[in-house]
Amino acid sequence: QSPVVTNVVATAISSSQVRITWNTDLAATTRVHYGATLPLTGVADTSGFTTQHSLHLTGLEPGARYVYDVESTTPMGVGSRDSLGGALDLGPERGRPATASRGSFPAAPRRRDA
C-alpha cells in the first residue's frame, strides 16, 4: 500500500531558505525534489520513517521561483511522489509569505528495485 500524502505546505523563512512540510497516513521517508527549472535536479532528504514530514532547504537564490515535489516511501519500498508541480517564489525579505499547499492524493504504487 502506498502512503497517502496530505497537507503539503512550503513556507519561505528567509530570502534563501524554505521549509516544506507534509503528512502521510503511513510511516515513510522524507524527500523533496526541487529546482528553478525542469527537470528537478535538487534533492534533499532525511533518514528514518515518519508520518509528519519536514525539510529545511537552504542556499536558494533570493528572488527566484522554485518548483518542488515531495516523495515518501514506506519501509516496504512502496512510494508516493507529489507530481502536481508546486511552486514557491522567494521574496527579497525575511518572512515574506510564500506558501503553496495541495489536497491529498493517492499516487500509483512504485516499488523500489531490490
N, C-alpha and C positions, 0 to 999 in steps of 0.2 A: 504494500500500500504506500502510495506516495504522500508526502506531507502536504497539507493544505496551507498555503501562505496567505496571511491576512495582515491588515493594518500596516502596510508598507509606508513609511514616512521618512523623508530626508529633510534635515534641518541644518542650515548653514550656522556655524557657531563662530566663524570669522570669515574674512575675505578669502582665506585659503584652506579652510577646514570645514568638513561636513560630518554629521552623524547620521547614519542610516539605520533605522530600526524596523523590525517586523516580528510577527509571531507565526508559529507553526503549531498544528494540532498534535504533532508527534515530535519527539526529541530528534534533532537533526543538526547538521553542521551549519556554519555561518560563513557565507562567501558573497562578495559583491564584485561584479564585473563593471568597469566604468571606463569612460574616455570622452574626449571632446568630439571625436568623430567615430563613425562606424568603420570597421569592426571595433568592438570594445576590447582594448588590449590591456588595460589595467586590471589587476586582480588583487583583492585584499581578503584575507580570511583569518579565522581564529580556530584554535583546536577545540575539540570536545563537542558534546551534543547538548542542545538546549531547546526549549520552546519559545524563549524570549531572546531575540537576536539583536545585537547592536555592534556596529563597526564605526570607527572613527577614521576618516580619511584625512590625511594631511598633505601639505606640499602641492595643493591645487593652485592653478593660475587664477589670481584675483580678476574678477570681472568676466570670467569665462563661463560658458554654458557646458555642462556635463550631462551625458546620458548614462544611465545605470540600470542594471538588472540585479536582482537578488537571487541567490541559489541556496537551497538547503537539501542535504542528502541524509537519509536515515542510516543507522549502523548496518542495515542490510544492503546498502548501496542503491536504494531507490530514491531518486531526487525529483525536485521541482525547481524550475527556474522561471522567474518572472520575466517574461519577454514582452511586456507591454510598453517598453521604451520610456520609462520615467526620465524626466529631465530636471535639472537644477541649475538655476542661474545664481552665481556667486556675486554678491554686491561688493562694492569697494569698502564698506564699513562693517565693523563687527556687529553681529546681532540683526542684520537686515533680514527680515522674514524671507525665507526661500524654502517653501515646503511643497512636497508632492506626495500624494497618497493615492492608493487604489483599493478597491474592494478585494474580497477573497476570490481565489480561483483554484480549481484543481488542475494541475498540469498532467500531461500524459506521463506515465511512469517511464523513467530512464534508469537503466541498470548500468552500474559501473563495471567495466571489464575486470574480471578476477585475475 
